[in-house]
Amino acid sequence: MVVSNRVSVPSGDGAKRAGGIEVALRPALQHNGGVWFGWSGKVAPADQLETRSVRHKNVEYVVTDLSKYDFEEYYNGFANRVLWPILHYRLDLAEFARRDLSGYFRVNYHFATELEKIIEEDDLIWVHDYHLIPIADALRRRGHANRIGFFLHIPFPSLEIMTSLPKHEQLIPLLLQYDVVGFQTEGDAGNFIRYLISEFNQLWEMGVFGTAGHQITPSLNGRRARIGSFPVGIEPRAFQRLARRNVRSPLVKSLVASLGGRDLVIGVDRLDYSKGLIQRLDAFDIFLANHGDWIGKVTYLQITPKNRSEIPEYAELAEGLGSAAGRINGKYGEVSWTPIRYVNRVYSRSVLAGLYRTARVGLVTPLRDGMNLVAKEYVAAQDADDPGVLILSRFAGAAIEFRRAVLVNPYDAESVAGAIAQALAMPLEERRARHHALLAAISEYDVDRWQREFLAALRGDDGVREEFPVPVPPMRPRRGRIGTAYPDTAAVHWNPAVKVQADQRLVSAPAPGARR
């Protein structure tokens, strides 16, 4: 059973751009069968909320509505005006209201209530992303002993950033009610472990165990949660076929004809401040200023569907991007050539595959990103005989696997401008060598391996345990509170041990302990 904030119920029209969670989860669900539960995307009066299901092939999609207050406090409020900016290192954009935190917990408990109606005793439950951190705790309170896993698709920041989250001590420890907690990178997993040791280990008898796949298992009073990295992948072969087929589509052929033989640089991102879009346009401006020989010879296509338009920061970003694109086009454009084509339309994944294949450069420069599947799709879409070049932010999770991309610091516009010039002028043999290495990386760790390894860890059948050093330096523990009161709920008591053993020797991990 998969649980996420939004559920992508198949519509059959193929018009909607597939988001990162859908790209990752749909193949896993289609392979294993099961239930996908979450918000319908509809806001309804509080006395008219419905939960309904739709079956498509071997997957049942169960969706529930939200009231206006739930939407404002849970989704627009705590999830996207507090958790999202802080987890992306943007403390300056976080706006905390206790009312929103209460709404966040209220919606999670509503989801748990609806889940109770469909959960069976032997179901594996896989919860996704920052919207739904309290789900496992809500289900445990109701007596459910199912194996429950959690996967965070976005970054988990450093200790100093995470502790700036108001009421973090009420929320983050709830992750230990899951049997497996997965992150995109080892760095994210390490940040979580450091947070636990620094903020809460005075409350625990903390045993640490090494397991296969470089996972860590802290033990809290007999209960164990396995913590590890499981980088999300795509289906590279399927996407290659999609790109080969759609490069001949009327829309892509029309675009190529309109370029008039010019090279294409492409960027595809949701409208979000974490994507570094303003910085990217500034870098393209500097590129044209520093490399005047490319004026009139290259076109930059930036596809940016609008997102969360109810939140003021996103409306301001949309206005800023439109102004920046207009300024650059006015500065360098000619009657027969416009340097930037900036569009806010949503394109289907099949159309994007064809566009990626035509682009000489893929520009993926988020300021922070958990993984970034656009980078992986761009690589998969390329013609291996004449591939394009991926320019990738070193602050995207994908950069760990993609060492042969042209890695850049998105905050340094001069270096990004230089990378664009480097990519456009790169010799064919170097492009082929880089692409070969990148394609091997996405083929080795594809979406099938991601879901197999996570579900194996969740089932507890992922093979022989092995010892390895825990990559967490000793830290002076901080004093925590034993009883934590959650908004609109009773206090939770951890029953802490007085002795902390954060530095004890590693031993092989036995079977998971009893649930709370």
C-alpha positions as CSV (number, residue, x, y, z in Angstrom):
1,M,0.0,0.0,0.0
2,V,1.5,3.3,-1.1
3,V,0.5,6.5,0.7
4,S,1.4,10.0,-0.7
5,N,-0.1,13.5,-0.6
6,R,-1.3,13.4,-4.2
7,V,-2.5,10.4,-6.1
8,S,-2.0,10.3,-9.8
9,V,-5.2,8.5,-10.9
10,P,-4.9,7.5,-14.6
11,S,-6.9,9.8,-16.8
12,G,-6.1,8.4,-20.2
13,D,-5.5,11.8,-21.9
14,G,-1.7,11.8,-21.4
15,A,-1.8,15.6,-21.1
16,K,-0.5,16.0,-17.6
17,R,3.2,16.1,-16.9
18,A,4.2,13.3,-14.7
19,G,5.8,14.5,-11.4
20,G,8.8,12.9,-9.7
21,I,6.8,10.8,-7.3
22,E,4.5,9.4,-10.1
23,V,7.5,8.6,-12.2
24,A,9.0,6.6,-9.4
25,L,5.9,4.9,-8.0
26,R,3.8,4.0,-11.0
27,P,6.2,1.3,-12.2
28,A,6.6,-0.2,-8.7
29,L,2.8,-0.4,-8.3
30,Q,2.2,-1.8,-11.7
31,H,4.8,-4.5,-11.0
32,N,3.6,-5.4,-7.5
33,G,0.0,-4.5,-7.6
34,G,-1.6,-2.8,-4.6
35,V,-3.3,0.3,-3.4
36,W,-2.3,4.0,-3.8
37,F,-3.9,6.2,-1.2
38,G,-3.9,10.0,-0.8
39,W,-5.5,13.4,-1.4
40,S,-7.8,13.7,-4.4
41,G,-6.6,17.2,-5.2
42,K,-10.2,18.4,-4.5
43,V,-11.2,20.9,-1.8
44,A,-14.8,20.5,-0.6
45,P,-17.0,21.8,2.2
46,A,-16.3,20.0,5.5
47,D,-19.7,18.3,5.5
48,Q,-19.2,17.0,1.9
49,L,-15.8,15.3,2.1
50,E,-15.7,12.0,0.2
51,T,-13.3,9.1,0.0
52,R,-13.6,7.1,-3.2
53,S,-11.7,4.5,-5.1
54,V,-11.0,3.7,-8.8
55,R,-9.4,0.5,-10.1
56,H,-7.1,0.5,-13.0
57,K,-5.4,-2.7,-14.1
58,N,-3.9,-4.2,-10.9
59,V,-3.9,-1.0,-8.8
60,E,-6.7,0.5,-6.7
61,Y,-6.5,4.3,-6.3
62,V,-8.2,5.5,-3.1
63,V,-8.5,9.3,-2.8
64,T,-10.0,11.5,-0.1
65,D,-11.0,15.2,-0.2
66,L,-9.8,18.0,2.0
67,S,-11.8,20.9,3.5
68,K,-10.7,24.5,2.8
69,Y,-9.2,24.8,6.2
70,D,-7.3,21.6,5.9
71,F,-5.9,22.7,2.5
72,E,-4.8,26.1,3.8
73,E,-3.3,24.8,7.1
74,Y,-1.9,21.4,6.0
75,Y,-0.9,21.9,2.4
76,N,-0.4,25.7,1.8
77,G,0.5,26.2,5.4
78,F,2.8,23.9,7.3
79,A,3.8,21.5,4.5
80,N,4.7,24.2,1.9
81,R,5.4,27.3,3.9
82,V,7.4,25.7,6.7
83,L,8.7,22.2,5.9
84,W,9.4,22.7,2.2
85,P,11.6,25.8,2.6
86,I,13.4,24.6,5.6
87,L,14.2,21.2,4.1
88,H,15.6,23.1,1.1
89,Y,17.8,25.3,3.3
90,R,15.6,28.4,2.8
91,L,15.1,29.6,6.4
92,D,14.3,33.1,5.1
93,L,11.1,31.8,3.4
94,A,9.7,29.8,6.3
95,E,6.5,31.2,7.9
96,F,5.4,29.2,11.0
97,A,1.9,29.4,12.5
98,R,0.9,27.0,15.3
99,R,-2.6,26.8,13.6
100,D,-0.9,25.4,10.5
101,L,1.0,22.8,12.5
102,S,-2.3,21.7,14.1
103,G,-3.9,21.4,10.7
104,Y,-0.9,19.3,9.5
105,F,-1.4,16.8,12.3
106,R,-5.2,16.9,11.8
107,V,-5.0,15.9,8.1
108,N,-2.5,13.2,8.8
109,Y,-4.9,11.7,11.4
110,H,-7.7,12.0,8.9
111,F,-5.6,10.1,6.4
112,A,-4.9,7.5,9.1
113,T,-8.6,7.2,9.8
114,E,-9.4,6.5,6.2
115,L,-6.4,4.1,5.8
116,E,-7.8,2.1,8.8
117,K,-10.8,1.2,6.7
118,I,-8.7,-0.5,4.0
119,I,-5.6,-1.8,5.7
120,E,-5.2,-5.6,6.1
121,E,-3.1,-7.2,8.7
122,D,-0.3,-8.3,6.3
123,D,-0.2,-5.1,4.2
124,L,3.2,-3.4,3.7
125,I,2.6,0.3,3.9
126,W,5.0,2.7,2.1
127,V,4.5,6.4,3.0
128,H,6.1,9.1,0.8
129,D,7.4,12.5,1.5
130,Y,7.3,15.4,4.0
131,H,3.6,15.9,3.9
132,L,2.9,12.7,5.8
133,I,5.6,12.3,8.5
134,P,3.1,11.5,11.4
135,I,1.2,8.8,9.5
136,A,3.0,5.9,11.2
137,D,2.6,7.3,14.6
138,A,-1.2,7.8,14.0
139,L,-1.5,4.2,12.9
140,R,0.6,2.8,15.8
141,R,-1.7,4.7,18.2
142,R,-4.6,2.8,16.7
143,G,-2.9,-0.5,17.3
144,H,-1.6,-1.3,13.8
145,A,1.5,-3.5,13.8
146,N,2.0,-3.5,10.0
147,R,5.5,-3.0,8.5
148,I,5.5,0.7,7.6
149,G,8.2,2.4,5.6
150,F,8.8,6.1,4.9
151,F,10.7,7.7,2.0
152,L,11.7,11.3,1.8
153,H,12.0,12.5,-1.8
154,I,13.5,15.9,-0.9
155,P,16.7,16.8,1.1
156,F,17.1,16.3,4.8
157,P,19.2,19.2,5.8
158,S,22.1,19.6,8.3
159,L,21.6,19.6,12.0
160,E,21.8,23.4,12.3
161,I,19.1,23.9,9.7
162,M,16.8,21.1,10.9
163,T,16.7,22.5,14.5
164,S,15.6,25.8,13.2
165,L,12.2,24.1,12.4
166,P,9.7,25.3,15.0
167,K,8.5,22.4,17.1
168,H,10.9,20.0,15.4
169,E,11.1,18.0,18.6
170,Q,7.4,17.2,18.2
171,L,7.6,16.1,14.6
172,I,11.0,14.6,13.6
173,P,11.1,11.8,16.2
174,L,7.9,10.4,14.8
175,L,10.0,9.1,11.9
176,L,11.2,6.4,14.3
177,Q,7.7,4.9,14.3
178,Y,8.5,3.6,10.9
179,D,10.3,0.3,10.4
180,V,12.4,1.7,7.5
181,V,13.2,5.4,6.9
182,G,14.7,6.0,3.4
183,F,16.6,9.0,2.0
184,Q,17.9,9.9,-1.5
185,T,21.5,10.1,-0.5
186,E,23.9,8.9,2.2
187,G,24.4,12.5,3.1
188,D,20.7,13.0,3.9
189,A,20.7,9.8,5.9
190,G,23.8,10.9,7.8
191,N,22.1,14.3,8.6
192,F,19.2,12.5,10.1
193,I,21.4,10.3,12.3
194,R,23.4,13.3,13.4
195,Y,20.1,15.0,14.3
196,L,19.0,12.0,16.4
197,I,22.3,11.7,18.3
198,S,22.5,15.5,19.0
199,E,19.0,16.2,19.9
200,F,17.5,13.1,21.5
201,N,20.0,10.5,22.6
202,Q,19.7,11.5,26.2
203,L,16.3,9.9,26.1
204,W,17.4,6.6,24.5
205,E,19.2,3.4,25.1
206,M,20.6,3.8,21.6
207,G,22.2,0.7,20.1
208,V,23.5,1.0,16.6
209,F,23.7,-1.9,14.2
210,G,25.2,-2.3,10.7
211,T,23.2,-3.9,7.9
212,A,23.5,-4.6,4.2
213,G,23.3,-1.7,1.8
214,H,25.0,0.8,4.2
215,Q,22.0,1.2,6.4
216,I,22.0,2.1,10.0
217,T,19.6,0.7,12.6
218,P,19.3,2.7,15.8
219,S,17.5,1.0,18.6
220,L,15.0,2.9,20.8
221,N,14.0,1.0,23.9
222,G,13.7,-2.2,21.9
223,R,12.2,-0.7,18.8
224,R,14.4,-0.5,15.7
225,A,14.1,1.7,12.6
226,R,16.4,1.0,9.7
227,I,17.8,4.2,8.2
228,G,19.4,4.2,4.7
229,S,19.8,5.7,1.3
230,F,17.8,4.5,-1.7
231,P,18.4,6.8,-4.6
232,V,15.3,7.1,-6.9
233,G,15.8,6.0,-10.5
234,I,13.8,5.9,-13.7
235,E,13.1,3.3,-16.4
236,P,15.9,4.2,-18.8
237,R,15.1,1.7,-21.5
238,A,11.4,2.7,-21.6
239,F,12.4,6.4,-21.7
240,Q,14.9,5.8,-24.5
241,R,12.1,4.2,-26.6
242,L,9.8,7.1,-25.7
243,A,12.4,9.7,-26.8
244,R,13.2,7.9,-30.1
245,R,9.5,7.7,-31.0
246,N,8.6,11.3,-30.0
247,V,11.5,13.0,-31.6
248,R,9.5,12.5,-34.8
249,S,6.3,13.9,-33.3
250,P,4.7,17.0,-35.1
251,L,5.4,19.3,-32.1
252,V,9.1,18.3,-31.8
253,K,9.6,18.5,-35.6
254,S,8.0,22.0,-35.6
255,L,10.3,23.1,-32.8
256,V,13.4,21.8,-34.7
257,A,12.3,23.6,-37.8
258,S,11.8,26.9,-35.9
259,L,15.3,26.7,-34.6
260,G,16.7,27.2,-38.1
261,G,19.8,25.0,-37.4
262,R,20.6,26.7,-34.0
263,D,21.6,24.6,-31.0
264,L,19.0,24.1,-28.3
265,V,19.6,24.4,-24.5
266,I,16.7,23.1,-22.5
267,G,15.5,23.4,-18.9
268,V,12.4,21.8,-17.5
269,D,11.3,22.6,-13.9
270,R,8.3,23.3,-11.8
271,L,8.0,26.9,-10.8
272,D,9.8,26.8,-7.5
273,Y,12.5,28.8,-5.8
274,S,14.5,25.7,-5.0
275,K,15.1,25.2,-8.8
276,G,17.5,28.2,-9.1
277,L,15.6,29.6,-12.1
278,I,16.4,33.3,-11.6
279,Q,20.1,32.4,-11.1
280,R,19.9,30.2,-14.3
281,L,18.6,33.1,-16.4
282,D,21.3,35.4,-15.0
283,A,23.9,32.8,-16.0
284,F,22.5,32.6,-19.6
285,D,22.7,36.4,-19.7
286,I,26.4,36.3,-18.7
287,F,27.0,33.5,-21.2
288,L,25.7,35.7,-24.1
289,A,27.7,38.7,-22.8
290,N,30.9,36.7,-22.5
291,H,30.6,34.6,-25.6
292,G,29.2,37.0,-28.2
293,D,30.0,34.5,-31.0
294,W,27.1,32.4,-29.8
295,I,24.6,35.2,-30.2
296,G,22.0,34.2,-32.8
297,K,23.3,30.6,-32.8
298,V,21.7,29.1,-29.7
299,T,18.2,29.1,-28.2
300,Y,17.4,28.4,-24.6
301,L,14.0,26.8,-24.0
302,Q,12.8,27.0,-20.4
303,I,9.6,25.1,-19.7
304,T,8.2,26.0,-16.2
305,P,4.6,25.0,-15.4
306,K,3.2,27.2,-12.7
307,N,2.9,25.7,-9.2
308,R,1.4,26.6,-5.8
309,S,0.2,29.9,-7.2
310,E,-1.8,30.6,-4.0
311,I,1.5,31.1,-2.1
312,P,2.8,34.7,-2.5
313,E,6.5,33.6,-2.9
314,Y,5.6,31.6,-6.0
315,A,3.6,34.4,-7.6
316,E,6.6,36.8,-7.0
317,L,8.9,34.2,-8.6
318,A,6.7,33.9,-11.6
319,E,6.7,37.7,-12.1
320,G,10.5,37.8,-11.6
321,L,11.1,35.1,-14.2
322,G,8.9,36.7,-16.8
323,S,10.7,40.0,-16.2
324,A,14.1,38.5,-16.5
325,A,13.4,36.6,-19.7
326,G,11.9,39.7,-21.2
327,R,14.9,41.8,-20.2
328,I,17.4,39.3,-21.7
329,N,15.4,38.9,-24.9
330,G,15.2,42.7,-25.3
331,K,18.9,43.0,-24.7
332,Y,20.2,40.4,-27.1
333,G,17.2,39.5,-29.4
334,E,16.8,40.2,-33.0
335,V,13.9,40.3,-35.4
336,S,14.7,36.7,-36.6
337,W,15.9,35.3,-33.2
338,T,14.8,35.3,-29.6
339,P,17.5,33.9,-27.2
340,I,15.0,32.6,-24.5
341,R,11.7,30.9,-25.1
342,Y,10.0,30.9,-21.7
343,V,6.8,28.9,-21.5
344,N,4.5,28.0,-18.6
345,R,2.5,25.2,-20.3
346,V,2.4,21.7,-19.1
347,Y,3.7,19.1,-21.6
348,S,3.3,15.4,-21.4
349,R,6.3,13.2,-20.6
350,S,6.3,11.8,-24.1
351,V,6.7,15.3,-25.6
352,L,9.4,16.2,-23.1
353,A,11.3,13.0,-24.1
354,G,11.4,14.1,-27.7
355,L,12.5,17.6,-26.7
356,Y,15.3,16.3,-24.5
357,R,16.6,14.3,-27.4
358,T,16.8,17.3,-29.7
359,A,18.6,19.5,-27.1
360,R,22.4,19.9,-27.3
361,V,22.5,20.9,-23.6
362,G,20.4,20.0,-20.6
363,L,20.5,22.7,-18.0
364,V,19.6,21.3,-14.5
365,T,20.8,23.7,-11.8
366,P,18.6,23.5,-8.7
367,L,19.9,25.3,-5.6
368,R,18.9,22.1,-3.6
369,D,17.2,18.9,-4.8
370,G,16.6,15.5,-3.3
371,M,17.5,13.8,-6.6
372,N,16.1,15.4,-9.8
373,L,14.7,13.0,-12.3
374,V,14.8,15.5,-15.2
375,A,18.6,15.0,-15.2
376,K,18.2,11.2,-15.5
377,E,15.5,11.5,-18.2
378,Y,17.6,13.9,-20.2
379,V,20.5,11.4,-20.2
380,A,18.2,8.5,-21.1
381,A,16.7,10.4,-24.0
382,Q,20.0,11.1,-25.8
383,D,21.1,9.6,-29.0
384,A,24.2,7.6,-28.0
385,D,26.0,8.4,-31.3
386,D,25.5,12.1,-31.0
387,P,24.5,12.9,-27.4
388,G,23.9,16.2,-25.7
389,V,25.7,17.4,-22.5
390,L,24.1,17.5,-19.1
391,I,25.0,20.5,-16.9
392,L,24.1,19.6,-13.3
393,S,24.0,21.4,-10.0
394,R,26.4,19.8,-7.5
395,F,23.6,20.3,-4.9
396,A,21.2,17.9,-6.6
397,G,21.2,14.4,-5.3
398,A,21.8,13.1,-8.8
399,A,25.2,14.7,-8.8
400,I,26.5,11.8,-6.6
401,E,25.8,9.3,-9.4
402,F,26.5,11.7,-12.2
403,R,30.2,12.6,-11.7
404,R,30.7,12.7,-15.5
405,A,28.1,15.5,-16.0
406,V,29.4,19.0,-16.1
407,L,28.9,19.9,-12.4
408,V,28.4,23.5,-11.4
409,N,27.7,25.7,-8.4
410,P,24.3,27.2,-9.3
411,Y,25.1,30.2,-7.0
412,D,28.1,31.1,-9.3
413,A,26.5,32.5,-12.4
414,E,29.9,33.0,-14.1
415,S,30.8,29.4,-13.7
416,V,27.4,28.2,-15.0
417,A,27.9,30.6,-18.0
418,G,31.3,29.0,-18.6
419,A,29.8,25.5,-18.4
420,I,27.2,26.4,-21.1
421,A,30.0,27.5,-23.4
422,Q,32.0,24.4,-22.6
423,A,29.0,22.1,-23.3
424,L,28.1,23.7,-26.6
425,A,31.7,23.5,-27.8
426,M,32.4,20.0,-26.4
427,P,33.9,17.5,-29.0
428,L,31.9,14.5,-30.0
429,E,34.2,11.9,-28.4
430,E,34.1,13.6,-25.0
431,R,30.3,13.9,-25.3
432,R,30.0,10.2,-26.1
433,A,32.3,9.2,-23.2
434,R,30.4,11.3,-20.7
435,H,27.1,10.1,-21.9
436,H,28.2,6.4,-21.8
437,A,29.2,6.8,-18.1
438,L,26.0,8.6,-17.2
439,L,23.8,6.1,-19.0
440,A,25.6,3.2,-17.2
441,A,24.8,4.9,-13.9
442,I,21.1,5.2,-14.5
443,S,20.9,1.7,-15.9
444,E,22.7,0.3,-12.8
445,Y,20.3,1.9,-10.3
446,D,17.0,2.2,-12.0
447,V,13.5,2.6,-10.5
448,D,13.1,-1.2,-10.4
449,R,16.2,-1.6,-8.2
450,W,15.0,1.3,-6.0
451,Q,11.6,-0.2,-5.2
452,R,13.1,-3.7,-4.9
453,E,15.7,-2.7,-2.4
454,F,13.4,-0.5,-0.3
455,L,10.6,-3.1,-0.2
456,A,13.2,-5.9,0.7
457,A,14.4,-3.7,3.6
458,L,10.8,-3.2,4.7
459,R,10.0,-6.9,4.5
460,G,13.3,-7.6,6.3
461,D,14.4,-10.1,3.6
462,D,17.2,-8.1,2.0
463,G,20.0,-10.7,2.7
464,V,23.0,-11.1,5.0
465,R,23.8,-8.3,7.5
466,E,27.3,-6.9,7.4
467,E,29.2,-4.6,9.7
468,F,30.5,-1.2,8.6
469,P,31.7,1.9,10.4
470,V,28.9,4.3,11.3
471,P,29.8,7.7,9.5
472,V,28.6,9.8,12.5
473,P,31.1,11.7,14.6
474,P,30.5,11.7,18.4
475,M,28.5,14.8,19.5
476,R,27.7,16.3,22.8
477,P,24.1,15.4,23.4
478,R,21.6,18.1,24.2
479,R,18.9,17.8,26.9
480,G,15.5,16.9,25.5
481,R,12.0,16.7,27.0
482,I,10.6,13.3,28.0
483,G,7.0,14.1,27.4
484,T,6.1,15.8,24.1
485,A,2.6,17.2,23.6
486,Y,1.4,17.2,20.0
487,P,-1.1,19.7,18.8
488,D,-4.7,18.5,19.6
489,T,-3.4,15.2,20.9
490,A,-2.4,13.7,24.2
491,A,1.3,13.7,25.3
492,V,3.6,10.9,24.1
493,H,6.1,9.5,26.6
494,W,9.3,7.8,25.3
495,N,10.0,5.9,28.5
496,P,13.7,6.8,28.2
497,A,16.7,5.0,29.6
498,V,19.0,7.1,31.7
499,K,22.2,5.7,30.2
500,V,23.2,6.7,26.6
501,Q,25.4,4.3,24.6
502,A,25.9,6.3,21.4
503,D,29.4,5.0,20.9
504,Q,28.9,1.2,21.6
505,R,30.4,-1.4,19.3
506,L,28.6,-2.5,16.2
507,V,27.0,-5.9,16.2
508,S,25.0,-7.8,13.6
509,A,21.3,-6.7,13.5
510,P,18.8,-9.2,14.8
511,A,15.2,-9.3,13.5
512,P,13.3,-6.1,14.1
513,G,12.1,-5.7,17.7
514,A,8.5,-5.4,19.0
515,R,6.4,-2.5,17.9
516,R,5.2,0.1,20.2
